Structure formats: structure tokens, C-alpha cells
Amino acid sequence: MPEIGVSLRPVGGSVVVGQARDHTLTIDRPKEKEGTDAGPMGGELLLLALGGCYVSTFLAALQAEDPQADPAAFSFRVDGTLTSAPTRFSEITVRVSAPAGLQDLISKPLLKAERGCIVHNSIRDAITVRFTHEWR
């Protein structure tokens, strides 16, 4: 089976430096949680991971569907609803905003992104993930 791995190194206080291939990321807690706010916290990284995986999969599918499509026409937002005991995400919403005139063009790439995102496939049985579309 193929694997994906990252490394993590504590650098002081609650600050951790993560390494993925040749990419470095600083991870920390916000000041109100006794961190130094040197980087996003783990929950934010989970939302970024889901969003980044979904959007990059969407963009690849969109490029295959229409190589002339402008990625700048789209915007995305990922929001998580927290519950406690223990603190965790109970629901995550991925919002896509796009021009109404592109609705037919992007319906297939949006579905491919939802089905092809590794992060979504990994968490969907544990967290409700909703995909919504806003046409402007």
C-alpha cells in the first residue's frame, strides 16, 4: 500500500514545525489557548487540508473539462462546527461560490472533487461534511 508521511519537531512552547516533502509549516495554538499564535492550530489545519484537497481536485477536474476555465472565478470557504466533551468537529461545510453561468460546466468537476478528495474520503464517516454551492 502507498503511504504518505510527514515529520514534526517541537521548537519551544506549543510551537511545532511540520515538514511535508520539501514544505515546512509552523503549527501553534492561539494566544487565548496559551500558544504564541506562530501558525495555524491543528483544527484549522484539518479545515485547510479538507479545503485544499477538495479545491485542488476540483481544479484538476475543471482543467480536464475545460482547459480555458479561469480558476479565479471561484472562491471557497470551509467552516467547522465544534462540539465539546471532547472538543471536536461535529459538522464541516465546504462552500463554493461561482458565477451562475458556469453551473453546467462545473457540476461534474465538483462531484469529482467531492468523491476524489483523500481527506474527505478519510473523515466522512466520522464527521458530517456538507458541500454547498452559491451561484452569483
N, C-alpha and C positions, 0 to 999 in steps of 0.2 A: 504494500500500500504506500502511496506517496505521502509525504509528511511536509508540514510547514512548521518552522520553528523560529523563535525569537530569543534574545537574551536580555536579561535585566540586571542592572547594577545599582545598588543603593549608593548615593553620593552625599548624604547628610540629611538629617531631619527626616521628613517624609518624602524627599525628592528621590526619584528613581530615573535612571537613564535607560531607555529601551533601545535595542538595536534589532532592526529587521533588514536583512541583506546589508546594503550599504547605507541604510537610512537610520538616523538617530532621532529619538523623540524623548523629550523630558516630560515626566509624569509627576504630578504633585496633587496635594489637596488644597482647596481654597483656604484663605486665611481664617474664615469663620469655622473651619473644621480643623484648626491648628496646623495648617500647612503654610507654605510660603507663596502659593499661587504661581509657582515657576512653570507650570504647564497644566494641561487638562487632567482631570481626575479620571479614574477608571470608568465610571458610568458614562461620562462624556465621550470617552474613547469607544465605548461599546456603541453609542449612537453614531459616532463618526465612522466606525467600522461598518456598521449596517448601511449607513447612507453612502459611504464611499464605494462599497461593494455594489450596491444597487445602482448607483449612478454610473459607475464605470462599466458595468454590464449593460445598462441601458444605452450608453453612448456607443459601445461596440456594436450592439444590435441595430441602433439607429444608423450608424455608418454603413453597415451591411445593407440596410433597407434603402437608404438614400445618401450617397456619399456627399451630396451638396447641402444636406441639412446643417443648419447653424446651431451648434450646442449652446451658444449664448442666449438663444431664445427661451431656454428653460431655466427654472430655478427649483430648488429642492430644499425641504426642511424636514428634520427628524426631531420629534418630541417624545419624551418618555414620561409616563405617569408612574409616580412612585407610591409604594405601599410600605408599611412597616412591619416589624416583628417576623422575620428580619427585613431590613430595608432592601427593596428590590424593585425592578420594573414590573408592573402588572400589565402594562399595555404600552406599545410604541406605535406612533403614527408617522408614516412617511408621506409627505405631501409633495406633489409635483404640480408646478404651475407652468402652463404652456399656452401659447396662442390657440384660440378655438379653431382656427383654420388648419391646424396641424393634427387635430384629433384623430383622423383616419390614418395618417402617416405613422403616428407613434403608438397606436394601440397594440400592435404586435411587439415592438421593442419593449414596451412597458411590461407586457406579460412575460417576455423572455427574461427581463431583469428580475422580476419577482420570483420566477422559477429557477433562475440560474445563479442567484447570489449565494455564495457559500455561507455567509453569515446568517442570512435569513433561513436557509435550509437547516442550519445548526441550532437556531434558537426558537423556531416557530412552534415546536411542541411544548416549550416552557413559558413563552411569552406571547400574548396576542399581538400580532403585528398587522396593522391596518394600512393599506395603501389607498390614498385618496388623490383625486385629480381636480385641479382648479383650472377652468378654461377662462382665458381673458381675451 
